[in-house]
Structure formats: C-alpha cells, structure tokens
Amino acid sequence: MNAGGDEPYFLGSIVLIRPQKETIGQVVDGQQRLTTLTILAAVLRDIETNQDALEAIGGAVYIKPNLFKKQVESVRVLPHFEDRIFFREAIQDPGATCKPAPAHDPKNEAQRLMWGNAVALRNRVLEMAIEDRQRLVSFLLNNCVLVVVSTESRGAALRIFRVLNDRGLDLSNADVIKADLLGKFKDQADIKHQAARWREFETDLGRNDFENLLESLRFIREKGKNRSSLSEAYETRFKNASPEDVKNFLNHELAPAKRWFAEIVDGLGADFPPDLQSEFSEVLAGLRLVPNKDWIPVALAAAMQFGASERLLSILLKLEGLAWIMQLGRRYDTQRMNRYGEIIGALAAPHEELASKLVATAEENDDAWAALSGKIYSKFPVRVTRAVLERLDRLLSEQVVVWIGQKTVEHILPQTPAQGEWGCFDSDEREAITDTIGNLVLLTSRKNSSASNLPFLQKRKVYFGLGETSAGKKRATYASVQELSELPDWDVSVYRSRQDRHLSLLAKRWGIRQTVPSGNYAPLDSDAVRSVPLT
C-alpha cells in the first residue's frame, strides 16, 4: 500500500467446492484467509466515519436487506456451523467489533481466536491516521486479489488442495486427511454428518492435540515411525477404502481413541474405577512430566486394548519408569520409537513377553542411574531437571501442589557462593555437590531471585516467607522446600541424607536399580540434626 501505484496485491488462492447452479461454495482451502479478511473489514467498518467508505467496506462483510434491490440480509462468509452465531454477533453484525466484549463468551479455540484477532486488529487500526485507514479501505477493495479455484467435486478439490500444499502453503495434515476421508462418501447426508463429527473431535481436543491423536493412531497401526508425512500415511491406508471402511475407522477407532487420548493428555482419572482413580491420576501425571511425548501411542494403545483396568495401570506404571529411564539415559528419538513400537507389538502377546519389553536393559538402567545421581543440573537442559524435580515434589507431597508463577530450579548451596560464606564446603565438595539433585529445590522465579546466594539460614527465611522482599514474604508450599524448615544448617552430611532420600524415592518409582554409589560422602547420623526454629 505504501509503495503506491495500482499494481494488484496477491493474497493467495482459495479452493471451493461449488456444484452447478449453487451460489454458495464450500471452502476447502482458504478458511483462515477469508476469516482474517472478514475480521479486518469488520474492524475498519466499525471505526470508519466516512459514510461512503463505511458502506464500501461494510458490504464486504454484511449485506443489508433492501426491498428495492430484492436483497435479503446476509453475510459473505459462513464459518463452521457451531461458530456461526458467535462470528455473526461478535464480528459481522454492524458495530460488533466496537464492543468491549462479545455478546457471548467464546466456547472453543476457534471462537477465542476470532475475538482475539478482532481486538488485535482494532488496536492496530486505531493507531493509524484517518487518511491511512481510508487508504487501507480503498487498497483492500481495489488492489487486493484472491484467485478463486472452483470445482464441482470433492475429489477434484482435494487434488488441487494437494498441489497447493506441495507449493509450500501452510495446510494442516488433519485437513488433508479429513478431505480425503470425506471424499470416499457419495451421500451428502453422510458427508455432512461425518464432517460435523470430525469438527467436534477437533474442537474438543484442539487442533494440535487432534493431529497428535491422528499421528498416535498411525504409530500404533504401523508400530513405528513412518518416514512419510502423516497425510501421506493416511492416504496410503485408505487408498482403496469404501465408505463403510471409513465409517468403521471413525466410529470404532477414532471416536474411542479420542476419548482415551483426552484422558491421557490432561484428564483427571474420572473414567477410572474409584478405587484406582488416584493411582491412575498419579501415573499419568508422572508420564506427562516426561520432556518428550513419544510414550503417548503406547499409553493410548494399552488403554484402547485393556480399558480402565488394573492391567492398564500396571502397564502405565512400568511405562512411566521406562520413559524416564530413556530420557535420563539420553536415548535419542529413533531408539525410543523402536522400543515403543516393540511394546505396542507385544500388547497382544503373553504377559511375560510384554513385561520384558517394559523393563530397561542393564545398560539403560546404569546410564539413567549415573545421570540421576550425578550432576543432573549441568548434564541436562533446565527444563529436564525441572521436570525431574516436579516429579519428585509429587512423590514428597501429601497432596498435589497447585503452582502459581513460573517454576525455577534453585541451588541451596549457590553456584557462586558469596566470599566468606558457606565455608563448611571445600572446593572439591562444592564441585561434587552443587548441581546434584540433593542440592536442588523448586521455587517460583521471584522467590529464587530473592534467595540468590544468601547464607543458608537467610535463604531458609526466604523459603518460608520471612524474607525482606515481597517475594521473600510469601511462604513456599513445595514439598521439596518444606523438608528444609527445621534444618540448622546446610552441610555435607545434611546434603548426603537429602540426596540419598530423593534418589531412593525416584529410583523406586521408576524401577531404577542403584548399581553404583551416588556419591562419596557418608550418610547423615540421625542424631546430628537438631531443630532450629524459624525466626
């Protein structure tokens, strides 16, 4: 626009399915582009004071009824059925984007994004001078060009869709798979019904998790990672499928998998028997903390095969341990994928064979133990160490802690002690201890900065809300901090006791055999600690 001239500005293409004699087409590709343009036009309309400009840009969004033109009230773009009322009232109706909030709260991710984009665009447009806004209106109406590719059949639209995708447009794998599967149906009622169900699944999980579900189902079927793209894998699978084959997939595979996937990713164990709910909730929490998500297809396959049973619980407990062992042992993704593929293949095998696949090898065990009992903070990215400490905190807690604020890793013995402080540790001891799990706690970022490299007794005051800063006056509620409340000091023997206890808890949970010593310091004598009150 700022370059001047009348050269057209190409906004890309949209692909429509529009049978002959139909005035409304179904958008196969270009939904986001049309939605964004509609929101921008609505924002410009609702801000505009020039009547000619208002009517010109407003007509791109909303068609006013006019008896003389035989024109009925209508809108230019119709979103998915469940979003139409929201989009109409929050965006398309005249004056809608001027309101401080939509008439109804957004019900899903798509609606939240619609309103969020309207707010962002309105704020940006309000920063423009009136003349620039009106130039933008003219530019959008006269210079911006969309190429419309229209076809009567879904199959032709899908082929065009893929050609555009090959040229680098950002298209969702799930959209391609949906178009391919729906293209197998001939009956329009079937297409409409199955499209609505697909949309419901995608809305319930969110676009990213829904695509992860499709990837998990592909992994389960092939028992390994495919080198082709997700959409290509589904195209191959359903190349010669009948409508009945697609229905069976949607009804008997995707639908139950979606329910289990939601439970595995963020459920609270509500679908499990009451006597097993707490154990299921805990093991799923432990799995979710694993920094990689490669374990999800195994958990999903086991859940779909065994349901909410003790057998499933047993498998998930072993899976949690194996997932953490491979993470700590730095097994790369191909190694993990191969192991998980073997486990899925053994789900239908005798119990002994499956159990053997879920047990770490001696080498995997030793590598994990060496990492866990060694300088874990310096060995791994902070996100991995933080995840280990979060898992430990759950094992130490009598009840689950609700975190408020960003979680950070705090060194009790500071990485750079102040001169003259922490004299109970010599340089060799500091080198050996500082980055190990026994010297680490979880804090919020503000409390961490307040504790900094203070002497231990002053740190302890910060931990328990007796510090001088606002952050230092808030008591830390994390279990790994609570156990420090009555320690008189922080020295080698106290550290050793804490290190041994924490390693023992994690090793027991994850089934790690403690094959080598975790340090060179003697365990603490239980009589060596006396209580020192917080003052």
N, C-alpha and C positions, 0 to 999 in steps of 0.2 A: 504494500500500500504506500509506503514511504518512498518507494522508488519512482513513483509517478508513472504516467503513460497509461495506455488502455490494454496492455497485454493481459491475457487471461491468467488467473492463478489456479493451478490444477490441484484439487483437493483429493484426487484419487477416484476410485470407482466403487459402485455398488452393484450387487448382483441380485436380481429379483426373479421370483417365480410368479408369472402372471399369465394365466390362461387367456385365450382369446375372448374378447368382449368384456373382460373384467377390468374395472378401473382401479382396483386396489391390488397391489402386489405384495407377496411375502418376501421380506428381506432375508437373503441367505448370507450375504456378506456386506457389511457397512452399517450395522446397527449402531455401533458406538459413534461412528462419524455423524450419522443423522441425528442421533440423540444430542451430541455435543453442539451441533449447529442449531438445533431447535432451542436448546437452553440459552445459547448466546443470543439468538434472535429475540427470545422472550425477554431476556435481561435488557437488551437495547430498546425494545418496545416499551418496557415499563419505566425506563428512565427518560425516554425521549419527550421533549416538549413541543417540537415542531410537528404539527398535525400531519403534514404530507409524509414526513419521514416515519412517523408513528404508524400510519396506515400502510405504508410500503413494507416496512419490516414486519409489522404485525401480521400481514397477510401470509407470511412465510410460516407462521405458527398456527394461527387460528382463523377460521373463516366465519365471519359474522353472517347471521341469517339476513337475507334480503329478498323480500317478496317479489320485487320487480325483476330481479335477476334470476328468479326461481332458484335461489341459493339457500340451502339449509345450513344450519350451524354444524360446523365440523372442525376437525383438526387435521394437520398434514401428516403427522406421524402417530402411529398406534403402537405402543410398546407391548410386551407380553401381557396377557390378559390380567394377571394378578397385579400388574403395576400400572394399569391404565388409569384408574381413578386417581391414584396418587399423582401421576405425572400430569394429568389434566388439571387437578386442583392446585398443585404446587408449582407448575411451570407454565402450562399452556393457556389457562384462563387469563384474560387481561388483568394486569395488576398483581398477578400471583407472586412474582419474584420480589416484589417490594415488601412483602410481609416479613416480620422478624422470624417467623417460623412457619412451616407448612401447616395446613389445616389439620392434618392427622400425622402422628408420629410415623416415621419410616418403619416398615415391617421386615425388611430384608436388606441385604447388602446392596442390591441394585438401587433401591429407593434412597438409601443413605448416600450413595454416590451421586445420585441425581441432585439431591438437595445440596450436598456439599459443593458440587461443581457450580450450581447456581449462585451460591454465596460467594465462592471464589471469583467467578466471572463478574459478578456485580461489583465487588470491591475493586477489581481491576479496572472495570469500565468507568466507575466513579472517579478514578484518578485522572481520567482523560479530560481534556478541554472539550467544550460543547462542539466546537468545529471539528475536532478529531473524531468524536463519536459519530457525527453525521457523515463524515468521510468514510468511516468504517461501515456504516449502513449502506452507503452507495457502493462501496467496494464489494461487500458481500453479495449485493443484489445484481451487480453488473459485471464484475470481473471474476468472481469465483466460479469454477466449473467442476461439476461432477459428471463422470461418464457413467451412464446407466446401461447395464447389460441385462436384458430381459429375455427370459426363456419360458416356455410353457411347461417344461418337465423338470422334476426334481433331479433326475439323473444328469441332465444336461447342465443344470445349475451347479451340481456337485463337481462335475468335470471342470467347469470354469473356475469354480472356487479353488480347486487344487492348483490350477495353472497360476492363479494369482498368488497363492501361497508359495509356490516354487519361486516366484519373483521377489520374495522377501517380505510380503505383508505379514503383519503380526496376527496370525489367526490361531485360535485355541484348538488343541488336539481334540478336546471334548466336542467342540462344534463340528469338526470334520467327521468324527465318529457318529455323532447324532444324525448328521445329514445322510451319511452312508446307510445307517441302520433304518432310518425312516424311509429311505428310498426303496427299501425292499417291500414296502406295503403299497398296495394299489387302492385300497378302500380309503376314502378321505376321512371317514369316521375313525378308522384305526390310526391314521396318521395324527389326527388331532388329539386323540386320547393318549397315545404314547408320547407325543411331544409334550403334552401337559405333565405327564408323569416324570419325564426326563427333567423338565424345568423344575418340578417340585423337588426332586432329588438334589439337583444342582443348587437350588436356593437353600435347602436345609443344611447342606454341608458347606456351602461357599464354593466358588469356582476352583480355587486351588486344591482344596481337600477333595472335591469331586474328581478332579483329574488325577489326584494321587490314588483315589479309590480305583479308578479305571486302570492305572498302572499296576496297582497291587493285584488286581484280578488277572491281568496279563501275566505277571510274575508267577502267580500261583498255578496258572494253567501250563506255563512253559517251564516252571521250576528253575528259573534262571533269568538273567538279564538279557533281553534281546537287543541286538545292535541296531535294529531298525527303529524308526520313530514309533511312538505309541499309536498314532493314527494308521500307519502302515501295517502294524501288527494286527489291528482290528480289521483292517481291510482284507488282509490275507485270511483271517479266521472266518469272516462272513462272506467271502467272495461268492460262494455258491449257495448261500443260505436262503431258505424260504422264509416267508412271513412268520410261519409257525416257529421256526428256529429262533428268530429274533424275539418273538413273544416269550419263548421259554427262557431266553437269556435275561430279558428284562424282568420277568416275573419270578423266576426261580434262582437266579444268580445275582443280578444287580440289586434287586429290592432287598433281599435278606442281607447281602453284603453291606449295603448302605447302612442298615440299622446297626450291624456289628461294628462297622468302621467308625461310626459316630461314637459308640460306646468306648472303643479302644482309644480313640484320639482325645476325647475330652469328656467322656461320661463319668458318672459318679457311682457306677455299680448298681443302678436301680433295677436293671434287668436280671440281676443275680439273686439266688435264694437268700433270704435274710441272714441265715447262719453263715453264709460265705461272702456277704457284701463287703465287710471291712477288709478281708484278705484280698478280694479281687481289687478293691479300690487301691489298696497299698501297692500291690504288684504292678498295676497299671501306672500308678504314679511313678514308680521306680523305672519303668520302661520309658515313660515319656521324658524323663530326665536324661536319657542317653542322648549324647550330642548328635548322633546320626539316627535316621528313621528307617534304616534298612530292615529292621526287625518286624515292621508292621505287617508285611504279607504273611509272615509265619503266624503271628497272633491272629490275623484275620482268617487264615485257612483253618487253624485249630478251632477257632470259635464257630466257624460255619460247620465243622465236622462234628464237634463234641458238645456244642451248646454250653449253657451256663452250668457246668458240672465240675465235680472235684477233679476229674481228669484234665479238664481245661486249666483249672487253677494250678495243678501240678506242672503242666507244660509251661505255663507262663512264668512260674517261679524259676524254673530251670532256664527259660529263655532270657529272663532278666539277668541272671548271673552270666550266661554266655555272652550276651550283648555287651555287658560292661567289661568282661574279660577281654573280648576282642578290641574294644575301644581302648582300654588301658595298654593292651599289648600292641597297639598301633597296627592292627591288621587292616590293610587297605580295602577299598570297597569291593574289588573283584573277589578277594578272599572271603569277605563277609557274605557276599551274594552267593558264592558257590556253597558255602556252609548252609545258608538258609534254604537254598534250593534242595539240598540233600535232606534237610529236616522236613520240608514240605512233602518230599517224595516218600518219607518214612512214616507219615501220619497214618497211613492205612496199613503199615507193617506191624508185626508183633511188637508188643510193648518193649521188649529188650532191645530191639533194633532202634526204635525211636529214642529210647533213653540213651543209647550210646552216641547218637548224633548230637544230643543236647549237652554232652559232657565235654569240657575243654580238654585238649591234649596236654601232655606234660609240659611241652614247650610253651603253649599258650598260657597255661597256669603260671609257670615260672616268670614269663615276661610280664604278666599282669601284676603278680606279687611284687616283683622288683620295682615296677613303676609306682604302684600304690604305696609301698613302704619307703620309697626313696624321695628324691626332691621333686615332688609332683608339680609344684608351682612353676618351677623353671623348665620342667620337661614338656609341659602341655600349654596350649593357649589358655588364657584365663577362663574362658567360657567352659572348658572341660573341667578345670579344677573347681570352679564354682558349682558345676553340676554335681560333682562328687560330694562336695560339702553340703549341698541341698539334700542329697540322698541320705547322707549321714545325719543331718539335722532331723529328718523324718524318723530315723531309727532311734534317735535320742529322745524325741518328743513324746510326751504322754498324749498330746493332742496336736493336730495339724496346725502349724503356724500360718496365719494369713500375712503375707508380706506386703508392706506398704513402702514404696520407694524402691530405687534401683539397688539390687544386691551387689555387693562388692566383697572381695577377699581381703581380710585384714591379717597382717602378721603380728602375733603377740610380741615376740622378740622382733623388733623392727629390722628391716633390711639394712638400714643405715642408722644404728643407734647413736644418740647424742653423745658427745665426748664426755667421759666421766660417768656415764650411766651404764647399766646392765653389765657391771663388772664381774658378775658371777659366771659369765660365759667367756672362755678364752676364744681366740680367733678360730681354732680348729673346731670347737664346739659350735660356734656361730655358723661356720661354713656347713657343718653337717646337719644342723637343726633347722635353720631359718625357713627353708622352702618345703619342709615336710608337713604332712597333714596334722601332726600333733601340735604344730605351732600356728595353725590357721583357724580363723573363725569367719563367719559370715556377718557382715554389718551392712546397713544402708550406706550409701556413698557419703552422706553428710556426716554420719557418726564416725565413719572411717577417717575422714579428714580431721575430725576433732580429736581422735585418739592419736593419730600420726605416730611419732616416735617418742611419746611420753614414757616416763618410767612406769613400771607395771602397776603400782598402786594408784597412780593418777589415771592410767588407762582404764583400770577397773571402775573408777568413779564415772568415767565417760560411758562405759558399757552399761552401767546400771542407773543412769540418769542423775548423777551427782556432779557432772562436769560444769564448766563455767559458760560454755556457749549454749545457744538454744538447742542445737542438735545434741549436745552433751547432756542436756537436762531431760532427754527422753530415754526411758528405760528400754534396752534391747530385750526382745522377747524370744530370741532364738535359743534353742536348747544348747547348742554348742557354746554359747556365751554364758548361759545360766550356770553351768557347772564350774565357772571360774569365780563365782560370787564369794566363796569363803576361803580362797587360797591366800596364804600370807605373802607369797612371792612367786616369781616365775624363775625356776632354776632347772638344772639338768634333770634332777630326779622327778620333779613335778611334771616336766615335759614328757619324760620317759613313760610315766604312768598314763598320761593322757594319750600319747602316741599308741601305746600298746592296746589301750581300751578301744580306741577308734578303729584301729586296724582290725582288731578282733571282730568288732561289730560288722564291718563291711565285708570282711573275708567270710564270715559265717553266712551272711545274707547272700553273697554271690557264689558261694561254694568254692572259694579260692583256698587251696592248700598252702599253708605257710611253710614253704620249703627252705627258706633261708632266713637268717636273723634279720630283724627290721632295724637294727642299729647296734651301737657299741656301748650303750650306757645301761647300767644296772637298773632294774625296776625299782620303783619307789617303795620304801618301807612305809607301811600304812600308818605307823606312829609318827612319821616325820612331818605330817601336815597338821598344823593347828589352826583353828578358826580365827580369823581376824575380821571383825565387823566392819561394814562399810560406813565411813563417817564423812 
